[in-house]
């Protein structure tokens, strides 16, 4: 089973690949998602000595998430160790819900968008009660006076503090009197 390392975006991250015994010379190679890593790039360095190799990310970002493997070879054979690197991206709003005024009997849609890694789930509340909506859009069809009130959009990815934004839907117009 692969181990998983989770780190926050923007930090320096280092991982070590070492050999406790083995015939020298040793040759180290790093792979990301099965493809060889470039030795040096703007954000990534590989520092190798005779018995260790360090993989160093100066400022890790979401594109660095992946499956990493260190392969060590010598004249007697090869060994490898793999791990999954997950870069956590803090939650942030892409689009907050806004107050809406809707005419009685009309439809209204409220959009709520957030990003982060892991990807956030969007939940909706009205007056402290969760609504059975699991999408980024809250749809009120044929608004009636019971739809009037304070709502809340919550973006949660289980890793960060959840984002929450309250808004109001105001239903205006006169309700027709029913004839008995």
MDTraj code that builds the backbone (N, CA, C; nanometers):
import mdtraj as md
import numpy as np

residues = "UNK UNK UNK UNK UNK UNK UNK UNK UNK UNK UNK UNK UNK UNK UNK UNK UNK UNK UNK UNK UNK UNK UNK UNK UNK UNK UNK UNK UNK UNK UNK UNK UNK UNK UNK UNK UNK UNK UNK UNK UNK UNK UNK UNK UNK UNK UNK UNK UNK UNK UNK UNK UNK UNK UNK UNK UNK UNK UNK UNK UNK UNK UNK UNK UNK UNK UNK UNK UNK UNK UNK UNK UNK UNK UNK UNK UNK UNK UNK UNK UNK UNK UNK UNK UNK UNK UNK UNK UNK UNK UNK UNK UNK UNK UNK UNK UNK UNK UNK UNK UNK UNK UNK UNK UNK UNK UNK UNK UNK UNK UNK UNK UNK UNK UNK UNK UNK UNK UNK UNK UNK UNK UNK UNK UNK UNK UNK UNK UNK UNK UNK UNK UNK UNK UNK UNK UNK UNK UNK UNK UNK UNK UNK UNK UNK UNK UNK UNK UNK UNK UNK UNK UNK UNK UNK UNK UNK UNK UNK UNK UNK UNK UNK UNK UNK UNK UNK UNK UNK UNK UNK UNK UNK UNK UNK UNK UNK UNK UNK UNK".split()
xyz = np.array([
    [0.0845, -0.1185, 0.0000],
    [0.0000, 0.0000, 0.0000],
    [0.0885, 0.1242, 0.0000],
    [0.0537, 0.2205, -0.0837],
    [0.1310, 0.3438, -0.0930],
    [0.1031, 0.4335, 0.0267],
    [0.2079, 0.4978, 0.0748],
    [0.1873, 0.5989, 0.1779],
    [0.1462, 0.7280, 0.1085],
    [0.0745, 0.8119, 0.1815],
    [0.0305, 0.9396, 0.1272],
    [0.0875, 1.0512, 0.2128],
    [0.1472, 1.1481, 0.1483],
    [0.1969, 1.2678, 0.2143],
    [0.1079, 1.3835, 0.1698],
    [0.0540, 1.4586, 0.2667],
    [-0.0297, 1.5730, 0.2348],
    [0.0370, 1.6983, 0.2882],
    [0.0558, 1.7956, 0.2006],
    [0.1208, 1.9212, 0.2393],
    [0.0407, 2.0380, 0.1845],
    [0.0546, 2.1526, 0.2504],
    [-0.0149, 2.2727, 0.2063],
    [0.0578, 2.3420, 0.0927],
    [-0.0189, 2.4028, 0.0053],
    [0.0369, 2.4751, -0.1087],
    [0.1256, 2.5889, -0.0597],
    [0.2388, 2.6102, -0.1275],
    [0.3258, 2.7231, -0.0987],
    [0.4409, 2.6941, -0.0036],
    [0.4421, 2.5758, 0.0582],
    [0.5494, 2.5439, 0.1525],
    [0.6662, 2.4776, 0.0808],
    [0.7805, 2.4701, 0.1498],
    [0.8939, 2.3927, 0.1009],
    [0.8742, 2.2495, 0.1485],
    [0.8927, 2.1545, 0.0584],
    [0.8733, 2.0130, 0.0920],
    [0.9946, 1.9352, 0.0447],
    [1.0470, 1.8500, 0.1336],
    [1.1626, 1.7661, 0.1023],
    [1.1310, 1.6224, 0.1391],
    [1.1701, 1.5301, 0.0522],
    [1.1601, 1.3885, 0.0858],
    [1.2919, 1.3216, 0.0502],
    [1.3241, 1.2191, 0.1262],
    [1.4548, 1.1543, 0.1185],
    [1.4401, 1.0114, 0.0693],
    [1.5307, 0.9709, -0.0159],
    [1.5412, 0.8326, -0.0609],
    [1.6824, 0.7874, -0.0250],
    [1.6918, 0.6823, 0.0570],
    [1.8256, 0.6397, 0.1014],
    [1.8385, 0.4882, 0.0970],
    [1.9636, 0.4436, 0.1010],
    [1.9955, 0.3015, 0.1012],
    [2.0830, 0.2749, 0.2225],
    [2.0463, 0.1748, 0.3039],
    [2.1260, 0.1456, 0.4239],
    [2.2454, 0.0570, 0.3920],
    [2.2349, -0.0271, 0.2884],
    [2.3492, -0.1067, 0.2455],
    [2.3327, -0.1444, 0.0994],
    [2.4424, -0.1701, 0.0349],
    [2.4378, -0.2067, -0.1062],
    [2.5698, -0.1737, -0.1735],
    [2.5961, -0.2453, -0.2802],
    [2.7206, -0.2262, -0.3543],
    [2.7153, -0.0938, -0.4298],
    [2.8243, -0.0189, -0.4182],
    [2.8341, 0.1093, -0.4892],
    [2.9000, 0.0842, -0.6238],
    [2.8789, 0.1665, -0.7217],
    [2.8023, 0.2904, -0.7164],
    [2.6512, 0.2647, -0.7244],
    [2.5771, 0.3547, -0.6603],
    [2.4315, 0.3514, -0.6639],
    [2.3830, 0.4598, -0.7600],
    [2.2781, 0.4284, -0.8340],
    [2.2195, 0.5256, -0.9264],
    [2.0752, 0.5499, -0.8821],
    [2.0404, 0.6778, -0.8582],
    [1.9066, 0.7163, -0.8135],
    [1.8300, 0.7787, -0.9303],
    [1.7025, 0.7468, -0.9385],
    [1.6154, 0.8093, -1.0373],
    [1.4807, 0.8355, -0.9716],
    [1.4240, 0.9543, -0.9977],
    [1.2920, 0.9908, -0.9462],
    [1.1915, 0.9935, -1.0613],
    [1.0713, 0.9386, -1.0355],
    [0.9625, 0.9407, -1.1322],
    [0.8420, 1.0109, -1.0704],
    [0.7657, 1.0778, -1.1542],
    [0.6358, 1.1311, -1.1139],
    [0.5337, 1.0731, -1.2107],
    [0.4344, 1.0043, -1.1561],
    [0.3306, 0.9392, -1.2365],
    [0.3916, 0.8546, -1.3479],
    [0.5025, 0.7859, -1.3150],
    [0.5676, 0.6948, -1.4086],
    [0.6632, 0.7578, -1.5072],
    [0.6772, 0.8898, -1.5042],
    [0.7656, 0.9591, -1.5987],
    [0.8860, 1.0172, -1.5241],
    [1.0062, 1.0118, -1.5845],
    [1.1252, 1.0669, -1.5172],
    [1.1116, 1.2165, -1.4885],
    [1.1546, 1.2554, -1.3685],
    [1.1565, 1.3975, -1.3307],
    [1.2816, 1.4632, -1.3877],
    [1.2679, 1.5877, -1.4272],
    [1.3846, 1.6643, -1.4701],
    [1.4695, 1.6938, -1.3472],
    [1.5989, 1.6926, -1.3627],
    [1.6886, 1.7085, -1.2496],
    [1.6706, 1.8412, -1.1772],
    [1.6638, 1.9461, -1.2487],
    [1.6452, 2.0769, -1.1860],
    [1.5443, 2.1563, -1.2671],
    [1.4532, 2.2183, -1.1969],
    [1.3579, 2.3079, -1.2608],
    [1.3424, 2.4284, -1.1696],
    [1.2533, 2.5192, -1.2073],
    [1.2335, 2.6413, -1.1296],
    [1.1901, 2.6120, -0.9866],
    [1.1084, 2.5091, -0.9691],
    [1.0486, 2.4802, -0.8394],
    [1.1051, 2.3543, -0.7732],
    [1.1794, 2.2733, -0.8474],
    [1.2188, 2.1405, -0.8017],
    [1.3690, 2.1201, -0.8167],
    [1.4291, 2.0648, -0.7108],
    [1.5714, 2.0267, -0.7145],
    [1.5849, 1.8819, -0.6704],
    [1.6820, 1.8135, -0.7270],
    [1.7183, 1.6799, -0.6821],
    [1.8648, 1.6854, -0.6429],
    [1.8925, 1.6580, -0.5155],
    [2.0300, 1.6569, -0.4652],
    [2.0651, 1.5135, -0.4272],
    [2.1693, 1.4592, -0.4904],
    [2.2051, 1.3190, -0.4723],
    [2.3511, 1.3058, -0.4320],
    [2.3748, 1.2182, -0.3329],
    [2.5119, 1.1829, -0.2944],
    [2.5295, 1.0334, -0.3224],
    [2.6305, 0.9725, -0.2641],
    [2.6571, 0.8316, -0.2941],
    [2.5529, 0.7364, -0.2347],
    [2.4826, 0.7775, -0.1262],
    [2.3867, 0.6860, -0.0644],
    [2.2475, 0.7458, -0.0411],
    [2.2271, 0.8745, -0.0737],
    [2.0951, 0.9356, -0.0559],
    [2.0612, 1.0262, -0.1744],
    [1.9313, 1.0469, -0.1911],
    [1.8832, 1.1428, -0.2901],
    [1.7672, 1.2194, -0.2272],
    [1.7746, 1.3515, -0.2328],
    [1.6694, 1.4385, -0.1802],
    [1.5914, 1.4983, -0.2959],
    [1.4593, 1.4930, -0.2832],
    [1.3690, 1.5591, -0.3762],
    [1.3180, 1.6820, -0.3026],
    [1.3457, 1.8017, -0.3561],
    [1.3166, 1.9265, -0.2845],
    [1.2283, 2.0160, -0.3714],
    [1.1102, 2.0487, -0.3171],
    [1.0202, 2.1445, -0.3808],
    [1.0343, 2.2757, -0.3054],
    [1.0734, 2.3812, -0.3742],
    [1.0932, 2.5109, -0.3087],
    [0.9620, 2.5758, -0.2665],
    [0.8631, 2.5707, -0.3541],
    [0.7319, 2.6287, -0.3252],
    [0.6291, 2.5388, -0.3933],
    [0.5832, 2.4409, -0.3191],
    [0.4986, 2.3372, -0.3774],
    [0.3633, 2.3946, -0.4204],
    [0.3110, 2.3421, -0.5316],
    [0.1790, 2.3870, -0.5790],
    [0.0973, 2.2671, -0.6235],
    [-0.0286, 2.2919, -0.6583],
    [-0.1214, 2.1827, -0.6891],
    [-0.0730, 2.0941, -0.8029],
    [0.0019, 2.1492, -0.8973],
    [0.0519, 2.0693, -1.0095],
    [0.1546, 1.9657, -0.9646],
    [0.2089, 1.9821, -0.8448],
    [0.3077, 1.8874, -0.7926],
    [0.2436, 1.7627, -0.7325],
    [0.1117, 1.7607, -0.7162],
    [0.0437, 1.6412, -0.6651],
    [0.0660, 1.5269, -0.7630],
    [0.0876, 1.4069, -0.7092],
    [0.1056, 1.2915, -0.7963],
    [0.1639, 1.1732, -0.7237],
    [0.1949, 1.0693, -0.8002],
    [0.2541, 0.9467, -0.7487],
    [0.4052, 0.9512, -0.7776],
    [0.4869, 0.9563, -0.6723],
    [0.6314, 0.9675, -0.6873],
    [0.6988, 0.8349, -0.6530],
    [0.8049, 0.8046, -0.7285],
    [0.8807, 0.6821, -0.7065],
    [1.0294, 0.7143, -0.7112],
    [1.1019, 0.6620, -0.6121],
    [1.2482, 0.6681, -0.6140],
    [1.2979, 0.5288, -0.6511],
    [1.3805, 0.5221, -0.7543],
    [1.4376, 0.3946, -0.7985],
    [1.5878, 0.3997, -0.7742],
    [1.6393, 0.2958, -0.7079],
    [1.7833, 0.2855, -0.6822],
    [1.8330, 0.1591, -0.7522],
    [1.9378, 0.1748, -0.8351],
    [1.9953, 0.0595, -0.9047],
    [2.1450, 0.0526, -0.8775],
    [2.1964, -0.0687, -0.8823],
    [2.3418, -0.0915, -0.8771],
    [2.3710, -0.2166, -0.9592],
    [2.4914, -0.2655, -0.9515],
    [2.5303, -0.3797, -1.0344],
    [2.4563, -0.5079, -0.9959],
    [2.3972, -0.5108, -0.8766],
    [2.3280, -0.6311, -0.8299],
    [2.1771, -0.6294, -0.8544],
    [2.1212, -0.5117, -0.8891],
    [1.9772, -0.5082, -0.9128],
    [1.9169, -0.3710, -0.8881],
    [1.7893, -0.3721, -0.8513],
    [1.7191, -0.2454, -0.8313],
    [1.6165, -0.2603, -0.7195],
    [1.5831, -0.1457, -0.6600],
    [1.4782, -0.1391, -0.5584],
    [1.4072, -0.0051, -0.5777],
    [1.2838, 0.0010, -0.5307],
    [1.2099, 0.1263, -0.5456],
    [1.1153, 0.1455, -0.4281],
    [1.0771, 0.2700, -0.4085],
    [0.9813, 0.3080, -0.3047],
    [0.8944, 0.4172, -0.3642],
    [0.7620, 0.4031, -0.3482],
    [0.6688, 0.5008, -0.4036],
    [0.5824, 0.5607, -0.2946],
    [0.5308, 0.6789, -0.3215],
    [0.4367, 0.7445, -0.2318],
    [0.3501, 0.8395, -0.3128],
    [0.2352, 0.8736, -0.2556],
    [0.1441, 0.9688, -0.3184],
    [0.1606, 1.1025, -0.2482],
    [0.1827, 1.2067, -0.3255],
    [0.1944, 1.3419, -0.2719],
    [0.0673, 1.4186, -0.3090],
    [-0.0018, 1.4662, -0.2061],
    [-0.1225, 1.5448, -0.2259],
    [-0.0964, 1.6853, -0.1754],
    [-0.1142, 1.7834, -0.2626],
    [-0.0950, 1.9236, -0.2241],
    [-0.2327, 1.9819, -0.1931],
    [-0.2476, 2.0214, -0.0684],
    [-0.3748, 2.0780, -0.0228],
    [-0.3783, 2.2260, -0.0580],
    [-0.4847, 2.2670, -0.1258],
    [-0.5032, 2.4068, -0.1635],
    [-0.6149, 2.4631, -0.0769],
    [-0.5876, 2.5732, -0.0094],
    [-0.6866, 2.6331, 0.0796],
    [-0.8123, 2.6708, 0.0042],
    [-0.9243, 2.6570, 0.0747],
    [-1.0523, 2.6952, 0.0163],
    [-1.0578, 2.8448, -0.0085],
    [-1.1164, 2.8817, -0.1211],
    [-1.1426, 3.0235, -0.1470],
    [-1.2655, 3.0341, -0.2360],
    [-1.3350, 3.1458, -0.2189],
    [-1.4554, 3.1694, -0.2969],
    [-1.4200, 3.2050, -0.4411],
    [-1.4917, 3.1462, -0.5344],
    [-1.4881, 3.1892, -0.6737],
    [-1.6105, 3.2747, -0.7029],
    [-1.7228, 3.2377, -0.6406],
    [-1.8445, 3.3168, -0.6531],
    [-1.9286, 3.2958, -0.5281],
    [-1.9466, 3.4054, -0.4536],
    [-2.0314, 3.4013, -0.3344],
    [-2.1765, 3.4225, -0.3757],
    [-2.2689, 3.3609, -0.3032],
    [-2.4102, 3.3867, -0.3335],
    [-2.4471, 3.5289, -0.2926],
    [-2.5444, 3.5859, -0.3625],
    [-2.5867, 3.7244, -0.3360],
    [-2.7353, 3.7279, -0.3050],
    [-2.7751, 3.8319, -0.2339],
    [-2.9167, 3.8535, -0.2060],
    [-2.9927, 3.8635, -0.3381],
    [-3.1131, 3.8078, -0.3391],
    [-3.1962, 3.8106, -0.4593],
    [-3.3373, 3.8522, -0.4225],
    [-3.3991, 3.9270, -0.5102],
    [-3.5404, 3.9605, -0.4993],
    [-3.6100, 3.8907, -0.6152],
    [-3.7143, 3.8156, -0.5843],
    [-3.7851, 3.7403, -0.6870],
    [-3.9346, 3.7676, -0.6738],
    [-4.0004, 3.7800, -0.7860],
    [-4.1454, 3.7982, -0.7867],
    [-4.2134, 3.6662, -0.7535],
    [-4.3188, 3.6760, -0.6771],
    [-4.3988, 3.5603, -0.6408],
    [-4.4350, 3.4814, -0.7670],
    [-4.4084, 3.3508, -0.7638],
    [-4.4396, 3.2653, -0.8786],
    [-4.3286, 3.2519, -0.9804],
    [-4.2240, 3.3343, -0.9689],
    [-4.1111, 3.3257, -1.0631],
    [-4.0027, 3.2329, -1.0077],
    [-3.9087, 3.1961, -1.0966],
    [-3.7962, 3.1116, -1.0575],
    [-3.6744, 3.1985, -1.0280],
    [-3.5865, 3.1472, -0.9435],
    [-3.4601, 3.2145, -0.9168],
    [-3.3522, 3.1078, -0.8960],
    [-3.2311, 3.1380, -0.9428],
    [-3.1163, 3.0496, -0.9230],
    [-3.0069, 3.1269, -0.8539],
    [-2.9474, 3.0652, -0.7514],
    [-2.8362, 3.1242, -0.6767],
    [-2.7156, 3.0326, -0.6963],
    [-2.6023, 3.0909, -0.7373],
    [-2.4820, 3.0110, -0.7606],
    [-2.3807, 3.0344, -0.6492],
    [-2.3133, 2.9267, -0.6128],
    [-2.2124, 2.9296, -0.5069],
    [-2.0939, 2.8454, -0.5544],
    [-1.9785, 2.9086, -0.5738],
    [-1.8604, 2.8375, -0.6249],
    [-1.7398, 2.8611, -0.5346],
    [-1.6700, 2.7527, -0.5039],
    [-1.5458, 2.7621, -0.4258],
    [-1.4467, 2.6632, -0.4843],
    [-1.3179, 2.6900, -0.4616],
    [-1.2160, 2.5964, -0.5068],
    [-1.1244, 2.5613, -0.3916],
    [-1.0543, 2.4515, -0.4083],
    [-0.9592, 2.4039, -0.3093],
    [-0.9278, 2.2585, -0.3384],
    [-0.8262, 2.2066, -0.2730],
    [-0.7925, 2.0638, -0.2811],
    [-0.7783, 2.0120, -0.1398],
    [-0.8508, 1.9090, -0.1061],
    [-0.9481, 1.8373, -0.1861],
    [-1.0615, 1.9286, -0.2332],
    [-1.1293, 1.8857, -0.3393],
    [-1.2384, 1.9662, -0.3948],
    [-1.3503, 1.9817, -0.2921],
    [-1.4040, 2.1017, -0.2801],
    [-1.5099, 2.1231, -0.1806],
    [-1.6459, 2.0730, -0.2269],
    [-1.7251, 2.0326, -0.1296],
    [-1.8654, 2.0003, -0.1497],
    [-1.9459, 2.1243, -0.1130],
    [-2.0515, 2.1521, -0.1855],
    [-2.1382, 2.2663, -0.1575],
    [-2.2639, 2.2156, -0.0883],
    [-2.2977, 2.2808, 0.0227],
    [-2.4205, 2.2486, 0.0963],
    [-2.4987, 2.3781, 0.1144],
    [-2.6295, 2.3626, 0.1252],
    [-2.7192, 2.4769, 0.1385],
    [-2.8032, 2.4627, 0.2645],
    [-2.8286, 2.5756, 0.3306],
    [-2.9137, 2.5777, 0.4488],
    [-3.0154, 2.6901, 0.4360],
    [-3.1294, 2.6680, 0.4999],
    [-3.2279, 2.7746, 0.5182],
    [-3.2713, 2.7655, 0.6638],
    [-3.2510, 2.8752, 0.7369],
    [-3.2913, 2.8815, 0.8782],
    [-3.2392, 2.7609, 0.9563],
    [-3.1108, 2.7336, 0.9462],
    [-3.0413, 2.6272, 1.0195],
    [-3.0795, 2.4846, 0.9767],
    [-3.1547, 2.4697, 0.8692],
    [-3.1926, 2.3373, 0.8205],
    [-3.1247, 2.3133, 0.6858],
    [-3.0522, 2.2014, 0.6744],
    [-2.9888, 2.1684, 0.5473],
    [-3.0944, 2.1355, 0.4430],
    [-3.0701, 2.1825, 0.3214],
    [-3.1615, 2.1590, 0.2102],
    [-3.1114, 2.0400, 0.1282],
    [-3.2010, 1.9643, 0.0659],
    [-3.1604, 1.8477, -0.0129],
    [-3.1085, 1.8870, -0.1518],
    [-3.0051, 1.9690, -0.1531],
    [-2.9446, 2.0165, -0.2777],
    [-2.7966, 1.9827, -0.2708],
    [-2.7431, 1.9185, -0.3744],
    [-2.6015, 1.8813, -0.3729],
    [-2.5279, 1.9364, -0.4945],
    [-2.5678, 2.0556, -0.5380],
    [-2.4996, 2.1160, -0.6524],
    [-2.4597, 2.2591, -0.6177],
    [-2.3887, 2.3211, -0.7085],
    [-2.3422, 2.4586, -0.6864],
    [-2.4521, 2.5608, -0.7114],
    [-2.5683, 2.5146, -0.7589],
    [-2.6790, 2.6059, -0.7886],
    [-2.8005, 2.5676, -0.7051],
    [-2.8512, 2.6649, -0.6331],
    [-2.9764, 2.6495, -0.5595],
    [-3.0870, 2.7042, -0.6488],
    [-3.1858, 2.6194, -0.6820],
    [-3.2962, 2.6603, -0.7690],
    [-3.4242, 2.6670, -0.6871],
    [-3.4897, 2.7811, -0.6946],
    [-3.6224, 2.7959, -0.6350],
    [-3.7180, 2.8108, -0.7519],
    [-3.8085, 2.7150, -0.7645],
    [-3.9037, 2.7127, -0.8749],
    [-4.0385, 2.7632, -0.8248],
    [-4.0954, 2.8566, -0.8988],
    [-4.2249, 2.9164, -0.8639],
    [-4.2244, 2.9617, -0.7181],
    [-4.1394, 3.0587, -0.6911],
    [-4.1199, 3.1079, -0.5542],
    [-4.2517, 3.1446, -0.4882],
    [-4.2648, 3.1029, -0.3617],
    [-4.3814, 3.1424, -0.2829],
    [-4.3317, 3.2082, -0.1548],
    [-4.4215, 3.2557, -0.0743],
    [-4.3828, 3.3306, 0.0452],
    [-4.3023, 3.2466, 0.1440],
    [-4.3191, 3.1152, 0.1409],
    [-4.2415, 3.0274, 0.2287],
    [-4.0946, 3.0201, 0.1876],
    [-4.0633, 3.0575, 0.0630],
    [-3.9241, 3.0583, 0.0159],
    [-3.8488, 3.1826, 0.0623],
    [-3.9220, 3.2840, 0.1079],
    [-3.8615, 3.4077, 0.1571],
    [-3.7802, 3.3760, 0.2831],
    [-3.6576, 3.4313, 0.2940],
    [-3.5817, 3.4115, 0.4171],
    [-3.4324, 3.4146, 0.3968],
    [-3.3629, 3.3839, 0.5063],
    [-3.2169, 3.3833, 0.5058],
    [-3.1665, 3.2429, 0.4736],
    [-3.0709, 3.2375, 0.3832],
    [-3.0104, 3.1127, 0.3388],
    [-2.8604, 3.1195, 0.3651],
    [-2.7954, 3.0032, 0.3489],
    [-2.6505, 2.9976, 0.3669],
    [-2.5932, 2.8945, 0.2710],
    [-2.4812, 2.9307, 0.2080],
    [-2.4051, 2.8380, 0.1250],
    [-2.2794, 2.8014, 0.2040],
    [-2.2496, 2.6719, 0.2109],
    [-2.1316, 2.6245, 0.2834],
    [-2.0458, 2.5424, 0.1879],
    [-1.9192, 2.5782, 0.1774],
    [-1.8221, 2.5023, 0.0972],
    [-1.7277, 2.4334, 0.1951],
    [-1.7193, 2.3010, 0.1866],
    [-1.6396, 2.2248, 0.2827],
    [-1.5658, 2.1134, 0.2100],
    [-1.4354, 2.1020, 0.2367],
    [-1.3578, 1.9934, 0.1766],
    [-1.3027, 1.8968, 0.2817],
    [-1.3414, 1.9143, 0.4066],
    [-1.2979, 1.8241, 0.5119],
    [-1.1545, 1.8446, 0.5556],
    [-1.0823, 1.9349, 0.4925],
    [-0.9421, 1.9583, 0.5268],
    [-0.9199, 2.0979, 0.5835],
    [-0.9943, 2.1944, 0.5344],
    [-0.9836, 2.3340, 0.5791],
    [-1.1034, 2.3674, 0.6660],
    [-1.0985, 2.4882, 0.7216],
    [-1.2198, 2.5412, 0.7824],
    [-1.3171, 2.5697, 0.6692],
    [-1.4411, 2.5287, 0.6881],
    [-1.5432, 2.5480, 0.5847],
    [-1.5657, 2.6971, 0.5600],
    [-1.5981, 2.7313, 0.4351],
    [-1.6387, 2.8674, 0.4000],
    [-1.7904, 2.8740, 0.4102],
    [-1.8404, 2.9865, 0.4551],
    [-1.9844, 3.0027, 0.4710],
    [-2.0228, 3.1449, 0.4316],
    [-2.1313, 3.1564, 0.3564],
    [-2.1805, 3.2875, 0.3150],
    [-2.3328, 3.2890, 0.3247],
    [-2.3836, 3.3857, 0.4009],
    [-2.5288, 3.4003, 0.4154],
    [-2.5815, 3.4991, 0.3112],
    [-2.7054, 3.4771, 0.2707],
    [-2.7705, 3.5655, 0.1748],
    [-2.9211, 3.5561, 0.1971],
    [-2.9930, 3.6447, 0.1360],
    [-3.1377, 3.6501, 0.1552],
    [-3.2100, 3.6389, 0.0212],
    [-3.3170, 3.5612, 0.0214],
    [-3.4093, 3.5592, -0.0912],
    [-3.5364, 3.6288, -0.0431],
    [-3.5707, 3.7370, -0.1122],
    [-3.6918, 3.8123, -0.0784],
    [-3.7952, 3.7869, -0.1869],
    [-3.9083, 3.7316, -0.1473],
    [-4.0170, 3.7043, -0.2406],
    [-4.1162, 3.8187, -0.2287],
    [-4.1429, 3.8866, -0.3396],
    [-4.2324, 4.0029, -0.3384],
    [-4.3513, 3.9787, -0.4307],
    [-4.4601, 4.0417, -0.3984],
    [-4.5819, 4.0288, -0.4780],
    [-4.6963, 3.9850, -0.3891],
    [-4.8147, 3.9920, -0.4441],
    [-4.9332, 3.9553, -0.3665],
    [-4.9748, 3.8142, -0.3999],
    [-5.0086, 3.7427, -0.2949],
    [-5.0580, 3.6067, -0.3124],
    [-5.2071, 3.6133, -0.3422],
    [-5.2495, 3.5367, -0.4396],
    [-5.3910, 3.5340, -0.4755],
    [-5.4724, 3.4701, -0.3633],
    [-5.5850, 3.5284, -0.3341],
    [-5.6746, 3.4720, -0.2323],
    [-5.7505, 3.3569, -0.2948],
    [-5.7584, 3.2501, -0.2209],
    [-5.8320, 3.1357, -0.2737],
    [-5.9814, 3.1533, -0.2431],
    [-6.0609, 3.1174, -0.3398],
    [-6.2067, 3.1269, -0.3230],
    [-6.2575, 2.9984, -0.2621],
    [-6.3330, 3.0105, -0.1565],
    [-6.3886, 2.8913, -0.0931],
    [-6.5286, 2.8717, -0.1299],
])
top = md.Topology()
chain = top.add_chain()
for i, resn in enumerate(residues, 1):
    res = top.add_residue(resn, chain, resSeq=i)
    for name in ("N", "CA", "C"):
        top.add_atom(name, md.element.get_by_symbol(name[0]), res)
traj = md.Trajectory(xyz[None], top)
